[in-house]
Amino acid sequence: MAAMRWYAARKLWRRRAYSVAVIATLGVGIGATLTVLSIADAVLDRPFDFYGAHRLVLLWEKGDAGAGVSLATFRDWQRQTQAFDGMAAERRQELPLAIGAQTTAAAVDEVTPAYFNLLGVRLVAGVGIGDAARTAVLRRRAGIGREALGASIVLDGRPYRVVGIAAGTTGMPDAWIPPPQNAAVLPRRARNFTVMARLRPGVTQAQASADLARVEAQLRRRDAADYRGWRTSVESWQAAATQDRSGAFLLLLGGVGLVLLLCCANAAGLSYVQALRRRQELAVMRALGASRRQIALGLLAESSWLAAAAGAAGGLAAWWSTGALIAQLPAEMAPAAGAAWDGRVWGAALALVAAVALLSGLAPALGGTRELEGALKQAPQAGLWRRNWGFRLLVAGQCLLAVVALGGSGLMLNTWARLQRVPLGFEANHLIVIGPCAPKVATACARLAAQAEAAPGIVSYSATSDFPLGGDTTLSIARTDRRHPATLSRVGPGYFKTLQTPLLQGREFGPGDGPGAAIVSQRAAQAWWPGQPGLGQRLDLDGGWRTVVGVAGNVERTPTRVSMLPYAPAQYPEVYTPLASGATAVAVIRTRNQPATLAANLHSAEVRTGAAMLAQHLAAEREITVLLGLFALLALGAAGTGIAGLMAYAAAARTHEVGVRLALGAHPGRLAWFLSGEGLGLAGAGIAAGWVVAWQVSPRLLGAYVYGIGPADPATLGGASLAMLALAALACWLPARRAARADVACTLRRE
């Protein structure tokens, strides 16, 4: 075997042009696959490499009004359950964080003391959150290190003392603080915390669910009204933490997998042609006593050398391109700590190289060693391609795979185009968002009012607690005759005018409106009072009755997530209440242009434009579509070059026939189309099969990700088929035209 391997290496060295072509083709497929695979491993698996991560679960109370847990219920679970050896509660908010003279918008988690130990968050200095009030732990990042320990910071206008620095990564909050001292005595219907727990060793998720249900039944007997309509749920924390990204990476892995298969088919075609051209050489080896098995193993040894070289080249390309790709990914898809290769990725790389060697070498090893006994008695290439099914399958198979790749990419591109036209319910252009504002809203609005008089570019201004594209919405409970889920936003006067959201009935809030007024969306009015005017209706919100003074148009708070994320959050009806003058809020400004100096006079965390926020909201969808489009182009290129190489061999195999036809007066142009006809027939069969496969597979794989079109849209799949047909026609015609223009005398003399 060793002699056979070195013999294969010498043969490849003598055919360097062929070797370089195969190595380049396979290297592209291996490099692209390893790049996506290493990033997927870093995002979906590596963050959970800490003690007990596989035993972490999320505990919920779920009902028609959403999901969450009150801090009072959490305390009861912590005391009475027996299936867990650790439990923590968390609630995330976006608050203005002032460190020294600098104020920024910060993601802040209110957490209970067991949080850091439970999630494996490492502290580089100080201690974690305890029972002491007004203490904070900061995430280590640029400008914040050990020197910040003991410093005083201001969060949402309240002072805190820094007691710890955590070695956090991207995606983690900027700061952690304890819950308010009165949080545990708030009503149990204030379900705004997420609870995480670690199962005891040997305890299953089903046993934990039963234990939690037992405690919940006791609480329900004690406080029936607060628990009516709610049920407990236990879910895997790792699955929940990755569900917003796993679907996207599965799409990318599927796309790059098709590219790899096409590269293998391309390399197999090149190797197959080489094996057919070497039939006389292989026949001599057979005549000298080599068995067909030995000859096939020799060809497989050549494929193994080529796959190993391609694996090295692809690995280097992946190592270089991984960082560049991570830099292009949006924050929610990028790995927090880079994508360093560990044993799992190296193992996957070795398995990939072995699979590539087998896939690219099997066809020439089996097909190239058939019927060698008569090879010494005939011309080297005569007629073999016509009766060889391996040749036909390689042409048709590459067309099939390319149509599937093009169809999937086309569906996602179509989805992206439709997402751009989703009606948001407000106008994002010429909108400036400032905040959250550290000063009181009244002060901020006064500053804006003064600027509005001096700056004619400002059309209108207002403030809100929750901008539609600013992040997670606040879930509350609205009730008429029963409980309903709702999205609650607190807004100032002029809010709907500033966002250009139409008011269908009633009016906006005015300076005299107090906590008894509310505005609902058209979605809420139709759901809660069907067939009745929403104006003047009454609803009970968090224990206080409010009167509806207006009905506004619907606002799509998560307009894009219905496309790329199969777990898309529900679009709850919107309820708006007046914004209290002392609350922290986001300022929204409508301008005729976009004055860059507007934020200079405001004590604000950050300034963003509505268009930029919308682009950021679409970032994941855009990057996935771009990458899938790139993979489709690679697949198209691999299929085109593979078909062209096979048809060039087929045309060369008919040299004598071409010479005779030209000598008898055949027109070169008609002869070129005649020669390309059989290749076009094979390509057409592969394209038709690819269309059928895409039609059947797309609804199963892409049904949760497309938006505005069917997952098997005939126009999109038809366009992909036509594009592949045009490329196949070009790939078949160019070699045929070259053969038809050959010199007749030289052609006949060669035979």
N, C-alpha and C positions, 0 to 999 in steps of 0.2 A: 504493500500500500504506500509506503514512503517513496519508493521509486516511482510509482504512478503519480503521486502528487508533484514530485519534482519534474517529471516529464511534462505534466500539465502546465506547470509554471513556465518551462522553457518554450512550450508551444505558444503560450499567451504572450511572452516577450517578443516572439517573432511576429506576432500579429498585433502590434502595439496600437494601431489605429482602432481596430475593433475593441481591444481591451479598454482603451480610454473612453470610447463611446459608451460601453456597458457600465463602466465604473461611474461615469458622470450621470448616466440615467438613474442607476440605482442609488447613487449618493444623494441625488435630489429627493427621492422618495424617503430614504432612511433619515436624512437630515431633517426634513419637514416633520416626519412622524415623531422623532425623538424630541424635537423642540416643543411640540404641543404636549407630548407625553410627560416631559419633565415639568412643564408649567402646571399641568393638571395634577400631577403628583404633589407638587408644592402647595397647591391651593386646596385640594380636596382631601389630602391624607396627612401630610406632614404636620400641619398645625395641631394635630391631635396626638402627637407623640409625647404625652406626659402621663403620669401615674393615674390610672383609673379613668382615662378618657373614654374608653369603650363602655364604661358603666355609667356614664353621665346621661341623665334623662331630663326632659322638660316636663314640668307639672303644670297643667292648665285647668281652669274652669271655663267651659265653653257653653255658649248659649246663642240664641238668635241675635243678641246684641254684640257678639264678638267673642273675644277670648282674653283672659287675664286673671289675676289673683289679687285680692286685697291684702294689705300687709297684716291685718288682723287674722285673716284666714291662714296666711303663711305661718304666723306664730303658732296657731293651733296645730297645723300640720307638723311643724317642727317638734312640738312637744309630744304628740300622740301617735305619730306613725312609727313603725318598727322596721320597715324594709330598707331604710336609707341610713348611711353612715355619715352624711353631710348634706346640708341644704342651705341655699342662699337665694335671696331675692334681688332683683335688679330692675331699675327703671331709667331709661335714657331720655335726656332732654337736651335741647340746644340753648345755651345760656351765654351771655356776655361774660368773658373772663378777663379781668384786669390784673396784669402783673406789672407793677411799677406804673409807668405812664402809658403803657401799650394795652389796648383793649382789642380783643379778638373774639369771634364767635367760636365757641367750644362745645364739643360733644361731651356731656357730663353724665355719668352714671351714678345714680343713688343706689348703694349696695349695702348689704348686711355683712357682718364681720367675716363669715366663712367664705366669702366670694373668692378671695385671692388663692386660698388653699385649694378650693374646689376646682377652679379653672387653670391652675398651674401658672398663674401670673407671678413672675419672679420680681422681687423687690431688690433693687440695687443699693438702696439706702433707706434707712428709717424703718417704719412699721406700716402695717396695713390699716384699713379702717376698723376702728373699734366702736365702743359704745359712746365715746366722747363726742359731743356736738361741735359743729363748726370746725371740723378737721377735714383735710383733703390729702389725697395722693395724686401726684401729677405723673403723666406719662413722659418718660425721657425722650426728648427730641431736640432739634436744633435750638440752642439758647436756654434749654432747661436741663440741668444736670444735678449733681450732688450739691452744688452750691445753693440750690433753691430750697434745701431742707431747712425747715424752721422759718421760712419767709412767710409773709402775710400776703394773701391774694384776696381779690374781691370777685365774688360770683353772684351775678344778678343783684348787685348792690349790697350784698352782705359779706362781711369779712370772714375769711377762713385761714387757718394755720396749716401750712404744709408739713405733714408728719411722715411722708414717704415718697420715694421716687421709684416708679415701676419701669421695668425694661419692656415696655409695650412695643407693638409694631403697628404698621398701617392697618386701619380697620378697627382698632381698639379706641376707646374714648380718650379724650384729652385729659380728663380728670375724673376722680372718684370721690364721692362724698357720702356720708351716712344719710339715711332718710330723715325727714323732719321728726322732731320729738313727738309730735302729735299724730304721726302717720298711723300708728298702731290703733288709735281710737277713732279713726275716720270710719264712716259707714262701710259695711262689708260690700255694698254694691259698687264702691269705688275700686273696681278691678283694673288697676293700671300698673301692676308689677308682673314681671316674668320670674318664675321660680325654677331654679335648677337644683338637681339633687344627684347624689352618687349612690347607686345601688350597693347594698352590702354584697360581699362575695358570695356567690351561689344563688342569689335572689334573681329571679327572672322578671322581665318586664310585666308579664301577666300577673305574677304574685304581687308586684308593687302596685299595679292597678287595683287589685282586690283590696290591698291594705289601705290605699288612699280612698277608695269608695267606702270602706268601713268607717273611716274618720269623717268623711263627708256626710254619711248618713246620720251620725251623731250630731253634727253641726246643723243639719237640716231639721232634725227634731227640735233643736233648741231655737233656731231662727228660721222658721219655714218661709217667711216672706222674702228674705234675702237670698234664699237658695232655690226658689221655685223657677223651673225652666233652665237650670244650670246643671251640667254634668262634668265629672272630672275626666281628665285624659292624661296619659303618660306616653311620651314620644321620645325617640332617640335624639339626643342633643346633637350628635355628629350629623345625622341626616338632616335635621332642621337647619343646622349652621351652614350646610353646603347646598341646600336645595335651590337657592337663588343662582348658583353658579354651575352646579353639576349638569344641568340641561344644556347650558351653553357649551361646556367643554365636551359633552357627548356629541353635540353637533360638529364641533371642530375635529374631534377624533374620527367621526364618521367621514367627514370631508377629506381629511388627510389620509385616511385609510384607503379611500378610492384612488387617491393620487399614487399611493404606494403600490396598489394592485396594478394600476396602469403602467407604472414604471417597471414592475416585474414582468408584465406582459410584453412591454417594449423590449426589455433585455432578453426575454425568452425568444422573441421573434428574431432578434439579431443572432442569438446563439443557434437557433434553429436553422437559419439560413446558412450559418457557418458550417453546421453539421452536414447539411445537404450538399454544400459545395465540397466538403471533404469526404464524400461517400467513397470515392476511389481509394483514398488513403485509408479510410476505415475498412474497406473491403480487403485491402492488402493485409492489414492487421488481422482480419478475420481468417484470411487464407493461411497466414503464418501460425495459426493455432490459438489466437485470442478468442475467448468466448464473448458472446453478446453482452453478458453481464459485466465482464472486465472492461469492454469498450464503453458501456454505459457508465460505469463507475469512473472511468477516466474523464468522460464529459462532465459528470457531476463534480469531479475534483476541480476542473477548470471553473465551473460555476462557483464553487466554494472559494477559490482564490479571488475571483472577481467580487463576490459578495463581501469577503473580508476586507478587501481594499475599499470597496464602496462604503462599508460600515465605518472604516477609519475616516474616510473623507466626509461622510455624512455626520459622524460624531463631532469632528472639528467644526463643521458648518453649524451644527446644532449648538455647540458650546459658544460659538461666536454670535449666533443670531438670537439666542434665548434672551440675553439682556436687552437687545434692540426691540424684540417683540414685547417684552414686559413693559418697556418704557411707553409703548403705544397703547397698552391696554388701559381701560378705565380702572379706577381704584377698586371697584367692587369685584373685578375679575383678576386683578394682579395679585401674585403671591406676596405676603407680607414681608418675608425675609429672603427674597430671591429664590432662585431655582437651582440650588447646588445639587449635583448628582450624588445620590447615595446608592446603597447596594441594590435597592429595588429598581432604580433606573438603569444601572449597569446590567442587571439581570435581564431587564426588558430589552436592552440594546443587543445583548448576545442572542437572546431568543429571536429577536427581529432579524438579525443577520442570518441565523440558521434557517428561518422561514423563507427569507429572500433567496438564499442559495437553493433551497428546495424548489420554490415556485419558479424561479428563472431557469433552473437547470433540468427540471423534470421533463419538459416537452422535448428539448433536443436530445436528452439521454434516451427517451423511449422512441420518439419518432425518427430520429436521425440514424438509428441502428437497425431499422427494419429493412428487409429485402436487400441485404448487402451482397448476397451470393451472386446476383446478376449485375452488380455495379461495374465490374471490370469489363463487361461485354458491351456497355452502352455509353453514350455521351454522359458526361458528369451530371448534367442537370435536366436531361430530356424528360419531359412529361411528369416529373415527380410531383410538382406542385399541384397539378390538377387532381390527382387521385389521393392526395395526402390530406386527411381530415384535420391533422394538427395545424397545418397552414391555414385552412379555412376557419377553424375555431379561433385562432389568434387574431385574424382580421375582424371577424364578427364580434369576438369578445371585447376587444378594445373599444369598438363602437358602442357596445352595450354599456360598458362602465362609464364611458365619457358622457353618454346621454343621461345616465342617472346622476352623475356629478353636476352636469350643466343644468338639469332640471331642478335639483335641490337648490343650487345657487340662484337660479332664476326665480324660484319661489320666494327665497329670502330677500332678493333684490326688489321684487314686486311688493313684498311686505314693507320693506323700508320706504319705498316710494309712497305707499298708502299711509304709513305712520306720519310722514311729513304733512299730510293733509288732514290729519285727525282734528276735528273741531274741539278746541280746548275749553270753550266757553268764556275765554278772555283773550285779549290781544297782548301777546308777549313782546312785540316790537315797540320801541320807544318807551320802554318801561324800565325804571331803575329801582332796584330793591336794596335797601340799606338796613343792615341789622343782623342780629337783634340789637336794638338801641339800649344803651346803658342808662341814659337819662329817662326821666318820666316822659310818657308819650305827650303829655300836654306841652312840655318844654320843647320836645322835638318838633311838634306840629307848629308851635309858635315860631321856631327858627325857619321852618319851611314856609310859613305864611309870610314872614318878612322877606324871604328870598323870592317868593312868588310875585310880590309887588315889584321887586327890583329886577327880576329875571323873566322877561317875556317868554322865554323858551319853556317854562313850566306851565303845563296845562292844568293839572290837578294833583292832589296828594292826599294820602290817607295812611292808615296804619292797621296792622292785623297781627294776631297772635300766630297765624299759621298760613304762610304763603303756599298756594297750591303746589308748586314745584320745589318747595324748600325742604322736603324730607318726609318723614313719617307723619301721617295725619293723627290728630287727637281723636280717639274714639270715646264717645259718651253715649248715654242712653236717653232717648226721647220717648215720652209716653203720651198717648192719648187715652184710649181704653185699655191698652196693654203696652208691654215693653217693645221698643223698636231699636234697631241699630242706627246710629247716626254719626256723622262727622261734624264735630263742633269747631267753629272758628269764631273768635272774638274780633270784631272789626270796628273801625272808627268811621266817623261821618265821611261821605264821599268815596267810600271804598269801591262800590260798584261802578261809579262813574270813572274812577281812576283805572280800574281793570277793564273797563268797557264790557262788563257783564250786564246784559239787559235786565231791567226790572219789568216783569210781566204784569205784576199787580202791586198796588200800594206804593210805598216810598222807601227811601233810605233812612238810616238812623240820623237823628238830629241831635244837637247838643242837649236837648231836654229829655232824651230817652234814657230811662234807667234800666235796672235789671229785669223789669217786667216785660220788655219788648223783645221780639224775635223776628227774624226773617228766615224763610225756608226756601229751599230750591224747588224747582218745578217737579223734580223727581220725588221729593218728600211730599209735596201736596197731592200728587197723583197716587202715591202709595198709601198715604194715611187718610185722606179724605176724598176718595174717588167719586167723581161726579159732583163735587161741591167746590165752591170757591175757597181757596186757602186763606184768603184775607179775613181776619177776625177770629180765626180758630184759636183754640187754647191748647197748650201742651204743658206737661209737667217735666221740667228739666232739672235733674239733680235736686229734687225736693222743692223747687219753686215754680209756681205757675206763671206762664208767659203768654202774651197775646201776639199773634202773628200780624205784623204791620206791613209786610211786603213778601212777594214771591219773586225770586230771582231765577235767571236761567241756570241750567246745570253747568257745573264746572268739573271737567275731567281731571282729577288730581293725580291719577296714575295712568295717563293715556297710552303709554308705550308698553307697560309691563304685561299687557294682555298678549303681546306678541312673543317675546323671547322667554318669558318665565311661565312655565305651565301652572304654577301655583298662584297666578295673578290675584292680588287682593281684590275683594269686592268693592264696587263703587257704591258706598253707602250714601243715603240722602244727606244733604248738607243742611245744617242749622247754624245760623249766625246770630250772635248776641252782641250787645254793645261792649266795646272795649273799655275797661276801667281806666281812669286817668293815671293811676299809679302803676300800671302793669308794664312789664317788659314786652316790647313788640317789635315787629319789622315794619319799617316805613316803606311805602310804595309811592312812586312818583311817575306821573305821565308827562312826557316831554315832547316837544315838537322835534327836537334833536336830542343829543345825549351829552349834556354839559359835563365835562370831566371835573370841573371845579366844584360841583354841587356838594360832594361829601366833605370838602375841606372844612366847612364850618359846622359839621355835625360830629358829635361824640358818638361814633358808630363803630361797630365791629368790622364790617366789611361792606364793600359796594359791589353789586353784581347787576348785570343787565338781564332783563327777562329773556332775551334771545340767547344769551350765554347759558342761563340756567336750563332752558329748553334743550340746548345742544348737549349740555352735561347730562341731562335726563335721558337723552338718546344715545349716549356714548357707547354703552354696551352693545346696543343693537347695531350701531354703525360699525364698530370694530368687528363684530361677528360677521356682518354682511361683507365687509371688505376682505376678511380672511377667507371666507367661503368662496368669494369671487376669485381671489388669488388661487385658491386650490383648484377651482374649476378651470381657470386658464392653464395652470400646470397640467391638469388632466387632459385638456384639449390639445396642448402642445405635445404631450407624451403620446396620445392616440394618433395625432397627425403624423409625427415622425415615425412612429412604429408602423403605421399602415404604408407610408411612403417607402420605408425600407423593405417591407415584405413585397410590395408591388414592384419595386425595382428589381428584386430577385426574380419575380415571376416574369417580368418583361425580358430580363436577361436569359431566362430559361427558354424563351421562345425565339431566340436569335435566328435560328435556321428558318423557322416558319416566317418570320418577318422578312428575311432576305428573299425568300421565294415569292411572297406576296408582292414585295416591291418590284422584283424582277418581272412579274406578270402584269405590272401596271397599276397596282393599288395606289390610291392617293394617300400621302402621308397623314393628312389631317383625319380622313375617315378611318385610316388604320389605327391612329392613336386612340380614337374613341372606341374602336372595336376591341383593342387590347385592354382598355380600361373598363370595358363593360362587365367582365366577370368579377373584377374587384369591386365595382360599384354594386353588383348584385349581392356580394357577401356583406359589404358595408350596409346596404339597405336592410338585409335580414337582421344584422346586429342592431341597427338603429330601431327597427320595429320591435325587436325583443326588448331593447332598453326602454322604449316608451311604455311597453306593457309592464315591465318590472317597476319603473318609476310610478306608474299609475296605481299599482298595487301596494307599493312600499311607502310612498309619500304620506298617505293618510295615517299610517301607523307610527312613522318616525317624526313627521313634521306637523302633524295635526294640531299639537299644542303650541306651536311656535309661529304659525302663519297668521296674518291679520288682514281682513278685508277681502280675501280670496279663498277659494277652496284649496285644500292641501294637495289636490290632484288637478289643478287648474289646466284645462286642455290647451288654452292659448300659450301658457308658459312652457308646458312640456312639448307642445308642437313647435314653438320657437327654438327650444333646445335641440329638437330632432332636426329641424331645418339647418341650424348652424352646423351640426355635426355632419349632415349630408353634404353641405357645401365644402366643408374641410375634407371629407372623404373623397369627394369628386376631384378636388385639387390634388390630393395625395395620390390618387390613382392615375390622373391624367398626365401629371408631369413626368413620371418615369416612362409612361407609354409614349408620350410625344418624343422623348429623347430616343427611345428605341426605334420609333418610326422614321426618324431623321438619320438613321445610320447609313453608311455607305454600303450599297448593295454588294459590290465586289468584295469588299473587306469582310462583310458579314458571311457570305457564302464561302470565301476562302478559309475563314476561321473554322467553319464546320467541316 
